[in-house]
Amino acid sequence: AQSVAQPEDQVNVAEGNPLTVKCTYSVSGNPYLFWYVQYPNRGLQFLLKYITGDNLVKGSYGFEAEFNKSQTSFHLKKPSALVSDSALYFCAVRGQTGNTPLVFGKGTRLSVIA
Amino acid sequence: DAGVTQSPTHLIKTRGQQVTLRCSPKSGHDTVSWYQQALGQGPQFIFQYYEEEERQRGNFPDRFSGHQFPNYSSELNVNALLLGDSALYLCASSRGGLAGRGNEQFFGPGTRLTVL
C-alpha cells in the first residue's frame, strides 16, 4: 500500500533562513510525487511535482524539492524563508502504474518568524 | 479562469440526514476527485470520476456516492450522516483520468460540513 510520512508536525524557521520540510514515501514501482500548500480556510495549492528525470525539481514561489530514490524521500526546500510562507504543507504520492489514488501525508505546519 | 469552484461553502446537518455537495472543475479539466479532510489531517481520497463514471474509490462506505455530468461538473452525496462525517470536503480537478495520473490536481476551496 502507498503511504507518505511527514515526520515533523511543525517546523519553525527565522525569516531569511533556509527551510526544509521532510517527506518520505512508500509506493510500488516508480512514484509521482507532489507538494501542496494550504493556507487557512483555503483549498490546497500545487507547488511542484516530480515525474521523472532531474532529481531537483523547481516549483512556485521559489520552492524546490529533491527526489532521492535510495532514501525514498522528497524533501521540500527554500533557500530563504518569508513570513508569507507560513502555512500547512502536504506531500503526496501515487504510483506511475496501476489503479492507485493520490495519497497525502498528514501535513507539516511551517511557521516563519520575523 | 474561475478555477475549481465548490458549493456550498458551509453546511450544517443533523445525524441521519443526507447532503449533496457540488463541484465545477477548472476549465479544460475532465476528471474530478473528491477528498475528505478531517481536522489536523491530510486529505483522504474518496473517489474519482472520469467520463461520467466512478474510476477509483478509496476506503469509504457506500453511504458516499457521486455523479459526474456531461459538462464535467460533479456531485458528492452522503447519506445517513454520522458525527464523524464532519470535515472539509475538497474537490480537485485534473486532466486525463487514470492516464493523467502524473498531472497535478487543482483544488477548490472546499465545503465545510458540520454534523450535529
Interface residues (C-beta under 8 A of the other chain):
Chain A: V4 Y32 F34 Y36 N41 R42 G43 L44 Q45 F46 K49 I51 F90 A92 R94 G95 Q96 N99 T100 P101 L102 V103 F104 G105 K106 G107
Chain B: V4 S33 Y35 G40 Q41 G42 P43 Q44 F45 Q48 R55 Q56 G58 L90 A92 L98 R101 G102 E104 Q105 F106 F107 G108 P109 G110
